[in-house]
């Protein structure tokens, strides 16, 4: 391959939009089709993707207020024996749309997967996150 062709390919690759990068990542892991993602959006409203790497990503929806309330009640009820890690896994189990996750999915995943993913779900459900500081100004 000539140097010009290599440079053109590199320039084209560098100019990929964020949406194209996400689409490529989803295709790379044999994720849901564009039609399936549109169905997720029609059913759940906003849909998000969080990639840990180019081979590990999750598509999720936001947590609804009634779901949050139910999880908080379970967390606070001593009869449930729900700890923080189980709480985070429960958030993920409710909101992850793809891949399919069962109750043992996060037990088999890397240690921080459920914690990091639950944090992203909470931030995209309008709970306070790092970006909120930038949106507050004294008038």
Beta strands, then each sheet from edge to edge (+ up, - down):
strand 1: 47-51
strand 2: 57-61
strand 3: 96-98
sheet 1: 1+ 2- 3+
end
